[in-house]
Amino acid sequence: MTRLRLLAACAVPALILGVAAPAYAQDAPEATQGDDEIIVTAQGRSQVLSEVPLAITAISADSLENTGATDIRQLNQIAPSLMVSSTGSEANGSARIRGIGTVGDNPGLESSVAVFIDGVYRSRSGMGLNELGDIDRIEVLRGPQGTLFGRNASAGILSIVSKAPSAAGFSAGAEATYGNYDFLRLAGHVNAPLSESLAGRIDATYVKRDGFYRDVTNNRDVNNRDRYFVRAQLQYEPSSDLTIRLIGDYTKRNEDCCGAVYLDSAANQYIGGLNDPAQNSIVRVLQGLGQPMAAFSNPYSRNLYVTPGRSYGGSTTDGGVSMEVNWDLGGAKLTSITGYRDYKSDQASDTDYSFVDILYRADNGGAARSFKTFSQELRLQGTAMDESIDWLIGGYYANEDLEVTDNLRFGSQYGRFATCRIVSGGGLAALYSPTSAGCLAARPAAFGAASPLIYAAFDTLDGINNRGSTLDRYKQNSRNYAFFTHNIVHMAPGLDLTLGLRYTNERKRLNSTFGNDNVGCVANQTALLPLRSNAALTAVVDALIGLSCQGNSTAELNNVSIASTRKEDRWTGTAVLSYKFNEDLMGYGSVSTGYKAGGFNLDRSALKAPIAPFGGQAGAQALVGNLQFDPETVTSYEIGLKYGSGPFSASLALFRQEFKNFQLNTFNGTVFLVQNINGCKSDLGGADRDQSKFTGTANYNANASATGACAANQTTYGVVSSGIEFEASLVPMRDLRFGMGLTYAKTKYHDQLVGNARGAPLDQALRLLPGQNLSNAPEFVATASLAFTPELGSSGLSGLFYLDGRLTDDYNTGSDLFPQKAQNSFAVFNARIGIRGPEQRWGVEFWGQNIFAKNYTQVAFNSPFQEGATGAPFTDPQYPGGRQIFSAYLAEPRTYGVTLRGKF
């Protein structure tokens, strides 16, 4: 019913309206631009959008201004195949195209959607969450772009092009915005000709805003804004044959981010009684240790109950320089793009997101990510054989140093919380006493002769407080180079064949050191491991060791170092056949491949399960291979039509994309899992999945990580994305523009899944995946926009009325697809109304975003460490296997305000 309501709602704007309306773009000498056409460089050449045989959403500066987009997250409103979200840090932004993307919480994973700003690659899509300044256009290229844009573009790219300096004359502009949550944004630019051939431009933005969450405990806001951005440019054009553009930019952010709330049954029907202390002993433990029960209801109050003294404080700096040279040599044009980026982000957190002090990262700069990236691209383009071949060859080189430091610590109540977890939910429940040592009201000889050892282990666990990482450091160097060619053969009038090929060579080196002061883990391993041979004691022994060593938090890692190197190379390519039926209509068909590099899971918990000591595997270095994951590859098939004539343009694309070794990052409540996902041609008989699908009961395949193997010669793609996209724009009169977009994308896992191309079993935490849609991959999305800018009589004044909307189908926000993470369909609308002076020299605009105050979640996740095994009194057939409770990062609430603009 939810989907039916959504489709009915979509039908009205789809019929009435028609992506973001096109507008004028920067000059491009290779293409002839009509009044309502936009020029794009998706194929390394300047071309009219309607003549490019690719699926592209091109978003103009006017559309960005109208919808209020200041970073890539807000592009969702006008690009139906795109979804951008952020989670535990602003560094963790994740972009998805056609339902395909990469969860951004692990710095070892690069994005499936590559972000380029002024031709320079940003190695993590979260770096695009900065302020963007004045933008000329944004191109969203859908589908793999491995030929021209290289590795890590297996799902598509976002290409952001800023406004360049102009020597045509002096200009300047400024705007001031004020809104609710004490939102203040000041922005301006100055463009100045410095000589006949040299021009300079400066763009600057300052933003400050209260947080969307209220930390009730510490009386402070969370998810606030406090940032500034500056970009300076010089453009030198000594002749029509040579242009040199130099850009330097710097961003500084000092903000508290990112809070999360507990989900309740009003937000998600499958939560059921999970938050009831009478039914769920985990909640009862939290309550006994001081957690206010108000935290488990009404998440959209946006009240947080953070541990006293803990913080979400964070600081980010992002700066760099680039130089683009375009030189017409006569027979060919040379393009050189050189870039250097220096990015650093540190983030504190109350990592358990509760009042109880379980887990935290200190606010002292110990948890940080640093990227230093140099890149160089060279392209040579020309024509041959009387211009029947438009050829392009090029090369690319990049070198990146990544350093990650972490100081994840158990809190001051961790030991008591951990012991109470064990006592509260099993055979010891009668002894539950959260105010007593070990959470035990008494200590009967319940474990026979082993009782003294068992109770001593409870005391050891109870004492693991303010322990954990002192400093973990990961240093990774990534070097890659590539050679490519992209050629358009004009076979006959209107008939073109595009052929492209790229070779990429990748090498990553990892060196890591660990520091830890949790001696309780080693003590309990030493004392209890001999008792595991007694079947009657195995459960309690495993619980005590597991909670003592959670996430491999053990002093056994203190001063341990590991090192590893991985190398790989790949060929990617494209073939496109296109035909212009007439001047207005073009059709095309394409086959292309893409590649996303393999790498290292920069989370030490991936080394091994905490139950076993390192000594049993000859030390940590012997297990370093467990950190590696394989490269992701995709083969894509697409056919499309594009029409562009005067006031109306439209595009239609049908696509199918098959992904092998799909890289999935999942938080299972304790650790981050990084696993490649593949399919199996053979029927695994449910051994890879949740058995409740077959039996209709709450039982599940707890052995899924040990069953469901597939012969290596039977593995195949594990993820497929297929569907249809339609985008259109209509300008029936000078002052009126309509835009619309509709995407249907069935992005799902194979019916039979294994963990890698060698056929290893899928991890048990991912047992719900086979045959299901991917997370954050709604099947239907519709967007629509209307912009009306009428002249107001003969005064020279003009008005502005703008409205856009995005309607999104049901989807699951969690990569493990637990039903408690499902998000129902919803619609978000933005609006803007105002008046502008003659030649738009000034303007006053009133605006609102999410004007109907729709509440929805960006990402739901397992509340860290707040789960337990199945046991009385709680059972829930919708979540077989435990008493896990759930938290979520919420989407932004309704915001509104006024903007004043001026320019001269």
N, C-alpha and C positions, 0 to 999 in steps of 0.2 A: 504493500500500500504506500509505503514511503516513496518508493521509486515512481509509482504512478502519479503521486502528487507532484513530484519533482518534474516529471515529463510534461504534465499538464501546465505547470508553471512556465516551463521552458518554451512551450509552444507559442505563447502569446508574444514574447519579445522576438522570437525567431521569425514569426510571420510579419510582425510590424517593422522590426528594425532590420536590420540586415545582419572582430578584431578591432582593433584601434583604427580610427580613420586615418588614411594617409595624409601627409602634409609635405611641405617643401623640405628638402634635405640639403646638405652641403653640396657645393658645386662638384661636378664629376665630369670631366671633359670627354671620357670615353662613351658616355651615354647621353641620349637626348631625353630631357625631362619635360613632361607635360605639366599642366597646371596642377593636377591632382595625383601626381606620381611621386614615389619616393625612390631614391637611389640607394642600393645596397651593395656591399662588397663581399657577399657570401661565397663567391667563387674566386676571390682574390683579384677581381676586376670590378670596376664600377658599372653596374647594370641596373636597368629599370626593373623594379620588383616583379612586375607581371611577366617579365621575360626570362626569369631565372627558373630552371626546371628543378626546383627544390621546394620542400615545405618550409616556409618562412613566415613568421609573424614579425612585421616591421612596425615599430612603435615610435611615433614622431615626438618631437619636443612638446608640441601643443598637447598631445594626448597625455604625456607624462605630467605636464603642469596641471591639466584639468583634473586628473584622477588623484593628484596629490602624492605621486610616487617620488620618494627621495632615496630609496634603496631598492634592491631587486626584489625584496619580499612583497612589495606592493604591486609588482607586475602581474600578480595573480588575477587582478580584476579585469585585465584586458588581454590576456593570453590564455585561452582555454586549455591548451595542452600543457601548460606550465603550472607547477606548484612549488612554492618556496616556503620553508618553515624553519624555525630555529628552536633549540632545546635548552640544554643546561648551560650554555654559554653563547654569547654572540659570535664566538669563533666557530660555533657548530652549525652554521646555517647549512641547509640541505636543499638542493634544487632537484626537481624531478620533471622530466618531459615524457609524455605518453606513459606515465606511471612508473618510469624507470629512474632511479637515482640512488644515492649512497647516503646512509645515515652518517651524520657528521661528527659523532661523539668520539671517534678514535682518530687521532692525527696521523696514524699510519695509513689510513685509507684516503686515496684521492677521489675526487668526485667523478661520477659518470657524466655529469653535465659540466663541461669546461666553461670557465668564465674568462673572457678577454676584455680588458679595458684599454682602449686605444691601441689595439693590436698586441698587447703584452699579456701573457698568460698568468692568471692568478691561480696558484696551485691548490687552493681550497676554496670552495664556493662561498664559505662563510666570510671570506675577505670582501665579497661584494655587498655585505650588509652595511658598509660604511655609507656616509653621505656621498652623493655622486656629483654635486655641483651642477652647472649648466650642461645639459646633454643635448647633442644634436639628434641622436636616434639610438634605439636599441634593436638589435636583430636577434630573434629567437629562432635558431636553426634546429629543426626537429629531425630526429633520427641520427645515426652515426655519421660523424664528420671526420673520419680517420685519415682521409687523403690530404686535405689541406690544413686541418687543424691538429692532427696527430693523436697521440695517446691521450687517454682520459677524456675522450669526447664520444664515448660509446653510446650515449643517449642523446646527445645534441650539444649545442653551445649557446651561451649568452654572450653576444658581442656588443659592448657598450662603447659608443663613440662620443667623445666630448666635443663641445664647440671650440673650433680652432680660432686663433687670432686672425684678424683681417687688417690689411693695410689700406682699406678703402676709406677709413675715417675713424675719428674718435667716437666711442660710445661707452655708456656706462648704465648700470641699472642696479636697483636695490629693492629688497622686499622685506617686510616685517610681518610676522604672524604671531598671533596670540590665541590660545585656546584653553579649553578645560584641562585639568591636571596641571595648571600653571605652565602650559606649553608656550615656550618662547623660541622662535626661530628667526634669525637674522641672516640674510644672504645678500650677496652683491657681486658685481663684476665690473671690471674696467678693461676696455680694449683700446689700445693706443697705437697708431702708426708711429714708428720710431724713425723711419726713413721711407723712401719709395719702395724699398724691397724688404724692409724689416718691420714686423709688428709684434707687439706683446699683449698678453692678456693675463689677468689675475681673477680667479674665482675664489670666494671665501664663504664659509657657512659656519654659524654658531647655533647650537641647539641645546636647550635645557628644558627639562620637564620632570614633574613628579612621577613617582612610580605607579604602575597599575595595581600593584599589590601593597597591602599594609601589613608590616611586621608588627603584630600586636604586642609581642613579648618585648621587643627592643625599641618600640615606638619610632619606627623609621619606614621609609618607602623602599620598595624593591622593584626592579625593572624600570628604573628611572632613565633619563637621558641627561648626559652632560658631556658634550663633545664639540669639537670644532674640526674644520677641514679647510685646507687652502691648496690651491693648485696654481702654479705659475707657468706660463708658456711663452716661448719665442718661436716665431715662424719667419724664416728667411727665404725669400724667393728672388734671387738675383736675375733670373730669366724665366721664361715660360717653360723651360726644360728642366729646371731644378728647384725642388722645394725641400727645405730642411725644417723639421718641427721638433723642438726640444720641450719636454714636459717634466716638471718636478711637482710632486704632491706630498702632502703630509696630513695625517689624521691622528688626533689624540682623543681617546675616550677614557673617562674615569667614572664608572657606573656600577651600580649594584645589580647583578644579574646572575642567575635567573631563578626566580621562585617557582614553586610547584605546590599544588593543592591536592588533597585526597579527593578521589572521585566517590560520589555517593550514588544510591539507587535512582535518585532523581535525574542525575546526569547520565547514567548508564544503567539500563534495566537489569543487566546481568550482574551488577554488584551484589544484588540480593542482600543477604544478611552478613556479608563479609565485614562490615564495619560495626557489627553489634557485639559488644563484649560478652554478652550472654551466649553467643553462638561461636565466636571466634576467639580462641585463647590468645592469639597474637595481639589483638586489640585490647584484651583484658590486661596483658602484660604492660602495654604502653600506658594504659589508664593507671595501673598500679604504680608506675614510675613517674607520673605527673602529667601525662598528656591530656590536655583539655578535650573533652568529647565534642566540643563545638568544631574542632578541626575536621571531624568526619562528616559534617553536614554542610550543605549550601556552599559548594566550592566557588560559585560565582559571586559570593560576597567578596572574594579576593583577599580574605584575611589569612595571614600566615601565622603559624605558631612556632617561630624559630627558637632554637635553643638559646637561652640567655648568653650573651657575649659572642655568639657566632655571627658570621657576616657573609654576605654575598658580594663583597667588594671586589672590583676588578679594574684593571687598567690595560688599555690597548694602545699601541702605537703602530702606525702603518705608513710607511713612506717609500718613495722611490723616484727614480728618474728614467726617462726613456728618450730615445731619439729615433725619429722616422725620417728616412731620406728617400725621396722619389726623384729619379733622374732619368729623363728621356734621352737615350743614347742615339736616337735616330732610328735604327732598326729594331730596337728593343727598349723596354723600360725596366730599370733596376729599382727594386724596393728593398730597403734595409730597415729592420726594426730591432733596436738594441734596448734591452731593459734590465734594470736592477731593482729588486724589491727587498725591503727589510721590514719584517712584520714580527711583532711580539705581543703576546697576550698573557696576562697572569690572572688567575681567578681563584678567589676563596669561595667556600660553600659550606652550608650546613647540609651535608651530602645525603643525610637520611630524610630530610624535609619534614622533620617532626620536632616537637618540643623536647623530647627525650634525647639526651646527648649520646648518640650511637656512633656517628661517623662524620668526619669533617675534613676540610682542607683549610689550613691556616691562612690567615690574611697577612702573609709576609713575603709574598713573591715566590714562594717555594714551588707552587704549582703553575707552570708557565709553558708556553709554546713559542718557539722562535723559528722563523723561516727566513733564510737569506738566499735569494734566487737571482741568478744571472741567466739571461736568455738572449739569443741572437738568431734572427731569421733573415734569410736572403732569398729574394724571388726575382727571377728574370722572366719577363713576359714579352711576347711579340707575335707577329704573324708570319706566315710562310705560304708559298704556292698561291700567289695572288690573293692573299687573305682568306684562302679556303681553310686554313688551319690557324687557330688561335692557340698558341702554345704557351706553357708556363712550366718552368723548372725551378726548384728551390732546395734549400737546405736549412736545417734547424739544429741548434745546440742549446742545451740548458744544463745548469749545474745548481743544485740546491743543497744547502746545509740545514737540516732540521734538528733542533734540540728541544727535547721535552723533559721537564723536571716535574716531579710529583712528590707530595708530602701527605698522602692520604693517611689519616690517623683514626684509630678507634677513639670514641669520646669517653667522657668521664663516667658514663653509665653503661658502657658497652658490656662489661663483664656481667653485671646483674641482669641486663636485658637478655644476654645470651643464655645464662643459666635458667632464667625464668622461662625462656622459650622451650627448653628441654623439659622442665618440670611440669609446665602448665598443660601440655597437650598429649600426654601419654599416660603410662602406668604409674607415674609419680605424682599425678595431679592432686592427690589427697595431701601431699606435702608442700604444695605451692604456698610460698610466703615471700612476697617481694621485698619485705623489710628485713629478711633474715639472710645470714651469710649463705652463699650458694643458692639462694632462693628456696632453701629447704627449712621447713618448720621443725622437722625431726630427721634422724638419720638411722632408720632401722637397718638391720642386716639383710636388706632386700636382694643383695647381689652375692650372697654367700661369702666365701673366703675373700672374694675380690672387693667386698664393700669398702674397706679402708682406702684402697687405691682409687676406686670410683669417686668416693666423696672427696678425696684429696684433689682429684682432677677437677671436681666442681669448684673447689676453692681456688685452684690455679686459674681456671677460666674466669671466675668472679673477680680476680685481681688484674685481668687484662684491661686496664683503663689507661687512657692517654698514651697508648702504645701504637706502633705501626711504622710506617715509612718515616725515616729521618730525612732521606733524600734519595729518590730514584732518578737516574739520569739516563736518557736515551739520546744517542747521537747517531743520526742517519745522514749519509751523503747519497744523493741521487744524481747520477749523470746519464743523460740521454742525448742521442743525436739521431737525425733523420735526414733522408733524401727523398724528394717527391717530385712528381710531375702531374700536371692537370691540363688536358688538351681538349679543345672543342673543334671538331671536324665538321665543316659545313658541307654536307654530302650532296645536297641538292637544295633548290630554293625552299626555305622553310624547314628543312630536315637537318638536324644536328645530331652528332654522336659525340658524347663526352666520355673520355677515358682518363682515369687517374690511378696512380699507383704510389705507394709510400712504403719505405723501409725504415723501421725504427729499431734502435738498439738501446737497451736499458740496463743499467747496473746500479744496484743499491748495496751500500755497506752499512752495517749496524754495529755499534759498540754501546754496551749498556753496563752500568754499575748500579748496585742496589745498596741501600742502607736501611736497617730495621732494628728496632730495639724490643721487639715482642719475644721475649724468652719463654713466655708461657706456652707457645706452640711447640717448641722443641721439648719442653718438659713433659707435656701431655702425650706427645708422640712416643717419647722414650718409655713412659710409664704404661701406656695403654695398648700400644700395638701388639704386645704379646697376648693380650686378652681377646683379640679379634677371632682367634680360633675357636672360642666358646660361642656357639650360635646364639645362646641366650643373652650374651652381652654385646653382640655385634652392633645392634642398633644404638645403644647408649654410648658405646665407645666411639662409633663413627660420628655421632652428634657432638660429643665433647671435643674430639680432635678437629672435626670440620669447623666448628665455631671458634676454636682456639687459633686455627690457621686460615681463617676465612680470607679468600683472595690471595693465598700464599703469603699472608702477613706473618712472617717468621724471621727470627733473628738468624736463622740458618742462611738467609740471603745477605746478611750484613757483610759488606765489603766484597761481595761476589761480583765478578765481571763476566760478561758473555760477549761474543762477537760472531758475526756471520756475514756472508756475502751471497747475493743472488744475481744472476745474469739471465737476460732473456732478449729475444728479438722477434719481430713480427712484421709480416707484410699485410698491408691493408690497401683496399682499392675501391674504385667505383666505376660503374658504367651506366650512362644515361642516354637514352634515345628520346629525342624530343622532336615535335613537329608542330609548326604553326599553320593551322587550318586557314587562318586569315590574319589580318593585322591585329585582331582583338583576341583571338582564341588560340591557346597552345595546349597540347597534351604531351605527357612524358611518361616514361617507365624507367625504373632504375633498380640496380642491384648494387649494394655497397656493404662494406665490412668495416668494423671498428674494433678497437682494442683498448683495454684499460689495464694499466700495469699491475703486476703482482707486487707484493711487498711484505711488510712485517706488522704484526699486531703489536702495537706499543702499549701492551698491558701485560704485566708480568704474570697475571693469573693464567694466561694462556700456556705457560710453561708446563703445568701439570695440575692434577687435582690436588687439593690441599690435604687429603687424607694420607698421602704417601710422602715420606721424607725424600729430599733430593738424593741422599746417599744411596737409596735403592736403585737409582738410575745413573750412578757414576757421576753425579753432580749436574749442575744447571747447564753447563756447556753441552752435555750430551743430549739435552732436550731442546736446544735452541731452534731446531727445525720445527718444533710445534708452533713457533711464532709466525711461520711463513704462510702466505696464502698465494694462490696461483693467479695468473692474469685472466681477466674477463674478456671474452670475445663475443662479437655479434655479427650476424648476417641479416641484412635488411632488404626487403622487397617493397617497392612503392610504385604506384601509378597515380597520376594526377592530371587535373585540368586547371588552367588559369585563364581567366577572362578579364580584360581591362579595356574599357572604352568610355572616354569622357567621364561622366559622373559616377559610373558604376564599375566596381571591380569585385571579383570573387575568385576563390580557389577551393579546390576539392582534392583531397588526397586519401587514398586507401593504402594501408601499410600492414606489413607483418615483419616483426623483428624477433629473431631467435638468439637467445643468450646462452652461452656455455660458460661454466665456471663463474656464474653470477656471484659477485662478492656481497655477502650479507653480514651486517654487523648488528648484533642483538644483545641487549642487556637482559639477563635472566633473573635479575633481582640481587645477584651477588657479583657477577663479573660480566665483562663484555666478551661475547663470542664473535669471532670472525671466521666464517666458513664459506667455502665455495659451494654453490648449489648446481647440481646437474640432474638430468633425468635418467631413467633406466627404461630401455625398450621392453624389458621383461616385466611381468606382473609380480610385484613383491608381496601381494596378498595382505596388505595392511601392516606389514612388519616395519614400515617406515613412518607410521602415523598413529594418531590417537584412535584406539580401538573403539571408543564410544560411538564413532561414526557407523560402525558395523553392528554393534550390540545394542545401542540405545541406552547404555548404562553409564554410570560415572567411572567405570574402570577404564584405564588407559594403558597404553603399551609403555610401561616404565623401562622396558628393555630396548627401546627403539634405537639407542645409540650402539647397541651390540648386535642388532638384527638388521635385516633389510639391506644387506650387501648386494652388489650387482657386479657381474663380470665386466672387466674393463672394456671389452669389445662390444658391450651392450649399452654403454653410456651414450647419452645424447644431450641436447639442450635441456636446461632445467627451467628456463623462463621464456615465455613467449608473450609479446605484446602485439596485438592486432586490432585494427579498427578503421575508423573513417573520421576525417576532419573537414569541416567546412568553415570558411571565413569569408566575409563580404563587407563591403563598405559602399555607401550611397551618398552622393552629394547632389540632391535634387535642385538645390539653389545655392547661391554663393554663401549664405550665412547659416546653412543647415547641413549637418553631417550625422549620418547614422552608421553604426558599426555593429557587427554581430559575429559570434563564433560559436561553433558547436563541435564538441569532440566526443566520440564514442571510442573508448579504448578498453579492450578486454586484456588486461595485463595479469597473467596468472602463472602459477607454478605448474610444472608437469604433474601428471597424475601419480607418477612413481618417482620418488626423489632419493638421491644419494648425495653424499657430502663432497665428493670431488670426482674428477674425471677417471680416477682409478677404481671407482665404485665403492668407496668406503661408506659405511652407514651414516645416515644423517644424525646429527646430535639430537638427543631426546627432547631437549628444550624446544626444538623446531617441529615437533610431531604434528602440529596442526596445519603445516604448510601444503602438503601434497594436494594438488587439484584446486587450490583456492587462489583468489585474487591477492596480489601483493599488497602490502601496507601502503597507505597514502596513494592509492590508485583507484579513484572513483571511476566507474564505468562511463558515466555521463557527466559532462560539464558544459554549461552554456554561459556565454558572456554577451552583453549588449551594452551599447553606449549611444548617447544622444548629445550633440553639442549644437546649441542655437545661439548665434551671435548677431542679433539684428541691429541695424542702424536705428538710432533713436531720433527720428525726424531728420532735420538738416543741421543739427547742432554739432555734428562730428562725433558725438558720443555713440557708444554702442553698448549693448547689454550682453550678458552671458548667462545662459542656462545650460547646465551640464548634469547628466545623470548616467551612472554606469552600474551594472549589476553582474554578479557571478552566482550562478546556481550550481550547486555541487551535489552529486549523488552520494548515497551511503558509501562509507569506506571504513577500513580498520586502520587505526593510527599506530599500531604496534607491530614491529617486524616479526614477532612470534605469533601474531594473529589471535591472541586470546580474545574471547568475545567481550570481556570487560573493557577492551580498548576500542570498541566500535564507535563510530561517529555517525549519527543519522544525517540525512540530507539537510542542507541549509542553504540560505541565500544571503548574500552580503551586498549592500548598496552604498554607493558614495554619491554625493551631490555637491554642486557648487553654483552659486548665483551671484551676479555682481554687475558692476557698471564700469566702463572703461572710457578714458578720455580720447580726444582726437589722436589718431595714429597710435593709439594705445600707449600714450606717454605716461599715463597713470591709470590705476585701477583700484577698486575696492571690491573684495570678494568675500562672501560668507560661504563657509564650506562645512561639510560633515562627512565623516567616514564611518562605515558601519552604522548608518543613520537609524536603522531599526533595532539597534543594540542586540544583535544576534549573539548568543553565547554558544561557543563551541571550543573544542580542544584542538591544539596543534598536534600534540603527541601525548599519548598515555603510556605509562611504563610501570613495571613492577616496583613498588616502593622498596628502596634498598634495604636488604637484610630482613624485611618484614614479611616473612613467609614461614610456613612450616609444613610438615608432612600431614597427609590425610589422617584424621582421627576424630573421635568424639569430642565435642558434640556437633561439629560442623560438617555438613556434606553439601555439595552443590554440583548437580549434573552439568551445569554450564562451565564449570572449571574443575575438571577431574584432576585431582592430585595435590590439593593443598589448601591452605588458609591464606594464600597470598592476598595482600591488599594492594591497592593501585593508586598511583598519583598521576598528575597530568600537568603539562605546560599549556596554559590557556591562550587562546587567541586574544587579540586586543579588543577592548570594549569600544563602545561608541565614543568618538571624539568629534569635537566641533570647534570652530573658531572663526577668526577674521584675518584676512591677508591684505596688506596695503602694498601696492607695487608702483614703482616709478622708474623711468628710464629717459635718457637723453643722449 
